[in-house]
Structures are given as C-alpha cells and as structure tokens.
Amino acid sequence: MRDEVVRDVGAAYKAAIQLYTYEVDPAKPRDSELDVNKIRDEPEKRFGWISMGEEGELIQSVVNSAESFDELDVLKTWKNHLEKNLEFPFETVVNEYQSKGPLNQGDLLKVFGIELTDDLYGVIVACRHGRKRYDFPLLDLKVIEEISENAKQVQAYCTWFANRYR
C-alpha cells in the first residue's frame, strides 16, 4: 500500500489530487484549545435555545437582549422582561415540594409583582396566600390559567432557569 493522502477537489470536477505524506508539511496550530472552545461556545449562547420551538425562541430573545451572557445579567434581563410582559395580579399554585417554610405544594397564591432577583432562587415575586403576604421564587410556581400569555412567559422563564448551566 502506498503512503498517500487523497483530497477531493470538488464533485463538479470529478478529479482528485494525490499527494505523498512527505509532500505535505505539518502546520502549526493558529489557535489554542481555549480559543477554539470559546469560539465554539459563542453560537451555542446565541442560538442554543431556538431548537425548542416557540418557547425556545422566547428564551433566546431574552437571553440575547442581555448586556452579556453572564448569568446575573441574563437574570436581570428576565426580571425586566417579566415586569413588562406579565399582567398582574395573576393566580398561581405552588408547583414544587417545599421542605421548609409556611407554604406547601398545592397552595394557591395570587402574584402581585416582582420584588427582586436572587442568584440562588432567581426572580422573587410578591404574593398573597389568604391574608398573608410572602416573597416567593417564581420558579416554584405554576400559573393556573394555563392558556395565557402569563403562563407562556412564566414557563419560558422556568425552563431557562432550570437549564441555564447546560
């Protein structure tokens, strides 16, 4: 067997060039592995959510409108986006098991506004359960009116928050 490298120069020409390995000089890498990883990750940040359909397109539009792809910048952008796009008040249910605190899974809450963002719990909303007022993570709530703009916005935020490290 001959020591050779074959390169197709184009299907339209139906021709090939054959070179022996001693006719090819090795090239020095232009980029470091870190540079390559950085460049490869950029399209993922800009387009990674789009494959999820309508919800992914909403997530991607919010992520892309942030000052940077830093998690805290994107979280602040979500807070601003939700303040503009949610219609307050709206009714929710505690959707996640709560091991501590006065609220339990299944409790009905009325959300009145967004209070703040927290790097651990995400967007914190002001809500009421009966006559008592609570600040509670939006991530643990589900909008009762499932076919509504509020449900769409909250679900998109929850999907992003739960998968932000992917």
C-alpha positions as CSV (number, residue, x, y, z in Angstrom):
1,M,0.0,0.0,0.0
2,R,1.4,3.4,-0.9
3,D,1.8,6.2,1.6
4,E,-0.6,8.8,0.3
5,V,-3.2,11.4,1.2
6,V,-6.2,11.8,-1.2
7,R,-8.1,15.1,-1.3
8,D,-11.2,15.6,-3.4
9,V,-11.1,19.0,-5.2
10,G,-14.8,19.1,-5.9
11,A,-17.6,16.9,-7.0
12,A,-18.2,19.1,-10.1
13,Y,-14.8,18.4,-11.5
14,K,-14.7,14.6,-10.7
15,A,-10.9,14.9,-10.1
16,A,-8.6,14.2,-7.2
17,I,-5.1,15.2,-6.2
18,Q,-2.9,12.6,-4.7
19,L,0.0,13.6,-2.5
20,Y,2.5,11.5,-0.6
21,T,2.8,12.3,3.1
22,Y,6.4,13.6,2.6
23,E,5.0,16.2,0.2
24,V,2.8,17.7,2.9
25,D,4.3,20.0,5.6
26,P,2.7,19.9,9.0
27,A,1.2,23.3,10.1
28,K,1.5,24.9,13.5
29,P,-1.9,25.4,15.3
30,R,-3.1,29.0,15.0
31,D,-5.4,28.9,18.0
32,S,-5.1,27.5,21.4
33,E,-7.6,24.9,22.7
34,L,-9.1,27.6,24.9
35,D,-9.6,29.9,21.9
36,V,-11.4,27.1,20.0
37,N,-13.7,26.3,22.9
38,K,-14.6,30.0,23.3
39,I,-15.4,30.4,19.7
40,R,-17.3,27.1,19.6
41,D,-19.4,28.2,22.6
42,E,-20.5,31.6,21.1
43,P,-23.1,30.2,18.6
44,E,-24.5,28.0,21.4
45,K,-25.1,31.0,23.5
46,R,-26.7,33.0,20.7
47,F,-28.8,30.2,19.1
48,G,-28.9,27.2,21.6
49,W,-32.5,27.7,22.7
50,I,-34.1,28.2,19.3
51,S,-34.3,24.4,18.6
52,M,-37.0,24.2,21.4
53,G,-39.7,25.8,19.2
54,E,-41.7,28.8,20.3
55,E,-40.7,28.6,23.9
56,G,-37.0,28.4,22.9
57,E,-37.3,31.4,20.6
58,L,-38.8,33.4,23.5
59,I,-36.0,32.3,25.8
60,Q,-33.3,33.1,23.2
61,S,-34.7,36.6,22.6
62,V,-34.5,37.4,26.3
63,V,-31.0,35.9,26.6
64,N,-29.7,37.7,23.5
65,S,-31.1,41.1,24.8
66,A,-29.0,40.9,28.0
67,E,-25.8,43.1,28.2
68,S,-23.7,39.9,28.3
69,F,-24.2,36.2,28.6
70,D,-23.2,36.3,32.2
71,E,-25.9,34.6,34.3
72,L,-26.6,37.6,36.5
73,D,-27.0,39.9,33.5
74,V,-29.4,37.5,31.9
75,L,-31.3,37.1,35.2
76,K,-31.7,40.9,35.4
77,T,-32.9,40.9,31.8
78,W,-35.5,38.2,32.7
79,K,-36.8,40.4,35.6
80,N,-37.2,43.4,33.3
81,H,-38.8,41.3,30.6
82,L,-41.3,39.7,33.0
83,E,-42.2,43.1,34.6
84,K,-43.1,44.4,31.1
85,N,-44.9,41.2,29.8
86,L,-46.8,39.8,32.8
87,E,-50.2,41.1,33.6
88,F,-50.6,41.5,37.4
89,P,-52.2,40.2,39.5
90,F,-52.5,36.5,38.5
91,E,-53.2,33.3,40.3
92,T,-50.7,30.5,40.7
93,V,-50.2,27.3,42.5
94,V,-47.1,26.2,44.4
95,N,-45.8,23.6,41.9
96,E,-42.8,22.2,43.8
97,Y,-42.3,20.4,47.1
98,Q,-41.4,22.8,49.9
99,S,-39.4,21.2,52.7
100,K,-39.3,24.4,54.8
101,G,-41.5,27.5,55.2
102,P,-45.2,28.2,55.7
103,L,-46.2,27.4,52.1
104,N,-46.7,23.9,50.7
105,Q,-47.1,22.2,47.3
106,G,-50.6,22.8,46.1
107,D,-51.2,26.2,47.9
108,L,-52.9,28.8,45.8
109,L,-51.2,32.2,45.6
110,K,-52.0,35.5,44.0
111,V,-48.9,37.2,42.5
112,F,-48.9,41.0,42.6
113,G,-45.5,41.9,41.3
114,I,-41.8,41.2,41.1
115,E,-39.7,42.1,44.1
116,L,-36.1,41.2,43.3
117,T,-33.7,38.7,41.8
118,D,-31.5,36.4,43.7
119,D,-28.6,34.4,42.3
120,L,-29.7,31.2,44.0
121,Y,-33.6,31.4,43.8
122,G,-34.0,33.6,40.6
123,V,-36.9,36.0,40.3
124,I,-38.7,36.5,43.6
125,V,-42.4,37.6,43.4
126,A,-44.6,39.3,45.9
127,C,-47.7,37.2,46.5
128,R,-50.5,36.5,48.9
129,H,-51.9,33.3,50.4
130,G,-55.1,34.2,52.1
131,R,-54.4,37.4,54.0
132,K,-50.7,36.8,54.4
133,R,-48.0,38.3,52.1
134,Y,-45.0,36.3,51.0
135,D,-42.0,36.8,48.8
136,F,-41.6,33.5,46.8
137,P,-39.4,32.2,44.0
138,L,-41.3,32.3,40.7
139,L,-39.5,29.1,39.7
140,D,-41.7,27.1,42.1
141,L,-45.0,28.5,40.8
142,K,-47.3,27.5,38.0
143,V,-49.8,29.9,36.5
144,I,-53.3,28.5,37.0
145,E,-54.7,29.8,33.7
146,E,-52.6,27.5,31.6
147,I,-53.5,29.0,28.2
148,S,-52.5,32.6,28.8
149,E,-49.6,35.0,28.0
150,N,-48.6,34.9,31.7
151,A,-48.4,31.1,31.6
152,K,-46.2,31.2,28.5
153,Q,-43.9,33.8,30.0
154,V,-43.5,32.1,33.3
155,Q,-43.0,28.7,31.8
156,A,-40.3,30.1,29.5
157,Y,-38.5,31.7,32.4
158,C,-38.7,28.5,34.5
159,T,-37.3,26.4,31.6
160,W,-34.4,28.8,31.2
161,F,-33.7,29.0,35.0
162,A,-33.8,25.2,35.4
163,N,-31.4,24.7,32.4
164,R,-29.2,27.7,32.5
165,Y,-26.0,25.7,33.1
166,R,-26.3,23.4,30.2
